[in-house]
Amino acid sequence: MNYKDTLMWKEISETPAIFGRIFDANKDVMASLVSAIKGGKATNFVAAARGTSDHALIFFKYALEVNSNYTCGLSAPSVITLYKGKINYANSIVIGCSQSGKAADVLEVLKKGNEQGAITIAVTNDVESPMAKEAKFHLFCDAGLESSVAATKTFSAQLYLLLWLASELSEKKDYIFNLKNLKPEIEAVIPQIDELTTKYAEKFKEMKSGFVLSRGLTYAIALEATLKLQETSYIQMKGYAGSDFYHGPMAMVNAETPVIIYCAKNDGDDEMQALVRADQIKLIEKMLSLGAPVLLVTNDFILTNKFKKVNEAFLNFNLPEEFAMFAFALFAQMFACKVSCGIGNNPDAPRALNKITITK
């Protein structure tokens, strides 16, 4: 089928419009939430989610801890739902993330937090959902109905809300300005992403397995890009932080193993930029030395035309590193949609999957 006829493509294409309205839809509750957090004593977040929403919270962990003095730990909901653990959230800020707002195990984490007097936050796309009603504060994705099984526009909306919260707690006024003006920035880069994903989806559509790598602020895209290819194209992909990949999984790489690497341009001081770029170059060169077909997705022009035999997807997107996730997410989503259709799949209806998955 033609990718332009899919719900997945239609919903990906709605992302800029969401960025144009999500700030106004949440500004009042965000102000109240930030005031409550800053007025309290808790400095640690406990974050609960599954699947795509979990990847959004992994991004939040990095964005929060890189820019503020708050910490964020990822919850294991089964501690409550299966093992009846005695965990105490009283001195934490509990945040649950779910597109549908119906994640039963995440809901139990929020309930436990409320029972113990914690600040509780739900990030969902449904104001009437159980999670939205349970949490003391609800951040609304305002993405409209998402019908395709693969979450796309809701993931981008979650990234927006979570980066906004991290920016408020970090007092990064320039980041908040960038979020308010994100819509035209994304609209400008979409034609590039569309062209590049068409080119590389055709080139890589026959892959049967592979890896997606990134690190730090964009580590979550390695996980999310992997999931999109798994669920829409049934490709045995695995996402890793580049640093973890050296500890064993790298042994599986060979000339038949494509490796997709997302490298964001760091906007820190000269020393930090040098450290980040050196780490990225080391990873790319190692994959090439193993003979892997490498697809490099980056917004750092210094990394382009630097390596022989690298398939380059350069995105002209110049916002700070935290914002590269928005462009990278669109690349991952468009790439997966086109690969899926290119091999004859329907990305809207993956086998064995439902739109809403309830785990306890």
Residue, then its C-alpha position, 0 to 999 in steps of 0.5 A: m500500500n502507499y504510505k500516504d494512504t495510511l493512518m500512520w502517515k496522516e497522524i505523523s503529519e498532524t504533529p506540527a499542528i499539535f505543537g501549535r496548540i499544546f502550549d495554550a492547552n496546558k499553560d495554566v495547569m503547568a503553572s500550578l504544577v511547577s508552583a506545587i513542585k517548587g513549593g514542596k520538598a521533593t526533588n526526586f521523580v518516580a516515572a512510570a510507563r510502558g512502551t512508547s510512553d516509557h521512552a518519552l520518560i527516559f528522555f525526560k530523565y535526561a532532560l531533567e537531570v542534565n538541566s536541573n538539580y532534580t533526579c528521576g528514577l524509572s518505576a517498576p510497576s510490578v513491584i506494586t501490582l504483582y509483588k505488593g511491595k511496600i515502596n514509599y512515594a511520600n517524598s517523591i513526585v510521581i509521574g505516569c505517562s500513557q497515550s490512552g491513560k488506561a495503563a492499569d499498572v501505571l494507574e496503580v503507581l499514581k494511586k499509591g502516590n496519592e495515598q502517600g501524599a505525593i505530587t502526582i502527574a499524568v501525561t495522557n491524550d484523554v482528559e476522561s481517562p482513569m489516569a487523568k482523573e486519578a492524578k493531581f495534575h494532568l498534562f494533556c497531549d491534545a493530539g486528537l484521536e490516534s487510530s493507527v496502532a503505532a503511536t506517533k503524534t502522541f509520542s511527540a506531544q509527550l516529548y513536548l510536555l515533558l521537555w516543557l516541565a523539565s525546562e520550567l524546573s530548570e528555569k531555561k527560559d530560552y527552551i520555553f521560548n523555543l517550545k512556543n515557537l516549535k511549530p514553524e521549526i518543525e514545519a521547515v525540516i519536514p520536507q528534508i525528513d520526507e525526502l531522506t526517509t524515502k531514499y533510505a527506506e527504499k535502500f534498507k527495506e529488505m533488512k531482517s535485523g539490525f541495531v539502532l544506537s544513540r546516547g544521552l539526551t537522544y538515547a530514547i530515540a534508539l528505543e523508540a525507532t526500534l519499536k516502530l520498526q519492530e511493530t510495523s515491519y516485523i524487523q528484529m531490531k534492538g536499540y541500545a545506548g552506544s555506551d552499552f553496545y560495547h559491552g557485548p551486543m557489538a559482537m553480533v555486528n557484521a556486514e549483514t547487520p545494518v546499524i542506524i545511529y542518531c547523533a545530535k549536535n551538542d550546544g554546550d561549551d567547547e569542551m562538552q561539544a568535543l567530548v560528545r562529538a568524539d564519542q559519536i565519532k568513535l561509535i561510527e568508526k567502530m561500526l564501520s570497522l566491523g563492516a556494518p551498513v551504517l545509516l547516520v541521522t544527524n543535525d551536526f554538519i561537522l559529522t557529515n562527509k567525514f566517513k567513507k561508506v556512511n549513508e548520511a541523513f543530515l537534518n538542517f535543524n539548529l535548536p539545542e540538543e534536547f530539541a533534536m528529539f522532535a526531528f529524530a522522532l519524525f524521521a524514525q516514524m516516517f522511516a518505519c511507515k515507508v519501510s512497512c509499506g515498502i515490504g507490503n505491510n499495513p502499518d496501521a494494523p500490525r499482527a497480534l497488536n491492539k491500539i490499547t494494551i493493558t498490563k497489570 
